[in-house]
Amino acid sequence: MSNNYKPLPDGLIIKDSGIEGQGLFTTRDLSMGCKLGISHYRINGEYIRTPLGGFINHSDTPNCGRSQIRIKPGLDKWNLVIVENISAGSELTLKYIIYDPKKPPKINGMAYLGGP
């Protein structure tokens, strides 16, 4: 039995980004409507990012979106979905809605990165 764990779907890589730090890039053309996999979970109000959600950078004009699925009360997941055709070599981006990356709100002096 071999361990073939792959944290990213085929054709996606992480590399240095011109937006911020490292980002999620495609090595193949992606068509609008393509579902890439789960980017985030929310369990009892706490957000957990997968490798897809952990490396995708913010854009005000994103080429990806998220589709929420309610598993049961207190458990949600979001699939990363392509919202426009993307060429090989492009960075995948998402409009952050959990918080504003330019000005995260503060609660008790700490940046709030929780949900809506």
C-alpha positions in Angstrom: 0.0 0.0 0.0 1.5 3.3 -1.0 0.7 6.7 0.4 -0.3 9.0 -2.5 -1.6 12.0 -0.5 -1.8 15.1 -2.7 -2.7 18.3 -0.9 -3.6 20.0 -4.2 -5.6 18.8 -7.3 -3.5 17.9 -10.4 -2.5 21.0 -12.3 -2.3 23.3 -9.3 0.9 24.5 -7.7 2.1 26.9 -5.1 4.7 29.5 -6.1 5.8 33.1 -5.5 3.0 35.6 -6.2 3.1 39.1 -7.4 0.1 39.8 -5.2 1.4 38.6 -1.8 3.8 36.0 -0.6 3.0 32.7 -2.3 -0.1 32.0 -4.3 -2.0 29.2 -6.0 -1.3 28.8 -9.8 -2.6 26.6 -12.5 -0.4 24.6 -14.9 -3.3 23.9 -17.2 -6.2 25.8 -18.7 -9.3 25.8 -16.5 -12.9 26.3 -17.7 -15.5 28.4 -16.0 -17.6 26.3 -13.7 -14.8 23.8 -12.9 -14.9 22.8 -9.2 -11.4 22.4 -7.8 -12.3 21.0 -4.3 -12.8 22.2 -0.8 -11.1 25.5 0.2 -12.5 26.0 3.7 -14.5 24.3 6.5 -16.4 26.1 9.3 -16.9 23.9 12.3 -18.8 25.5 15.2 -17.9 29.0 14.0 -14.2 28.3 13.5 -12.8 28.5 10.0 -10.3 25.9 8.8 -8.5 26.4 5.5 -7.3 23.5 3.3 -4.2 24.0 1.1 -6.6 25.4 -1.6 -7.9 28.0 0.8 -4.6 28.6 2.5 -2.6 29.8 -0.5 -5.2 31.6 -2.7 -4.7 35.3 -2.7 -7.3 38.1 -2.6 -8.4 40.1 -5.6 -11.2 42.6 -6.1 -11.6 41.0 -9.5 -11.3 37.3 -8.7 -11.2 34.4 -11.2 -12.6 32.0 -8.5 -15.5 31.9 -6.2 -16.7 29.7 -3.3 -19.8 27.6 -3.2 -21.1 26.9 0.4 -22.5 23.6 1.4 -24.2 23.1 4.7 -23.5 19.6 6.0 -25.4 20.1 9.2 -25.9 23.0 11.7 -22.4 24.0 12.8 -20.6 22.3 9.9 -20.2 24.0 6.5 -17.7 23.5 3.7 -16.9 25.7 0.7 -15.9 24.4 -2.8 -13.6 26.5 -4.9 -15.2 27.2 -8.3 -13.7 28.8 -11.4 -15.8 31.9 -12.4 -14.1 32.7 -15.7 -11.8 30.7 -18.1 -8.2 30.7 -16.7 -5.1 30.1 -18.8 -2.2 27.9 -17.8 0.3 29.8 -15.7 -2.2 32.2 -14.2 -2.7 32.8 -10.5 -6.0 31.8 -9.0 -7.6 34.5 -6.9 -10.6 34.9 -4.6 -12.4 37.9 -3.2 -12.0 37.5 0.6 -15.4 37.8 2.3 -14.4 36.5 5.7 -12.5 39.8 6.3 -11.3 42.8 4.4 -7.5 42.2 3.9 -6.9 46.0 3.7 -8.5 46.7 7.1 -9.4 43.7 9.3 -11.8 44.7 12.1 -10.5 44.6 15.6 -12.1 42.9 18.6 -10.4 43.5 21.9 -7.3 44.8 20.1 -6.9 41.6 18.0 -7.6 41.2 14.3 -10.8 39.3 13.7 -10.5 36.7 11.0 -13.7 34.8 11.7 -16.9 34.5 9.7 -19.6 37.0 8.6 
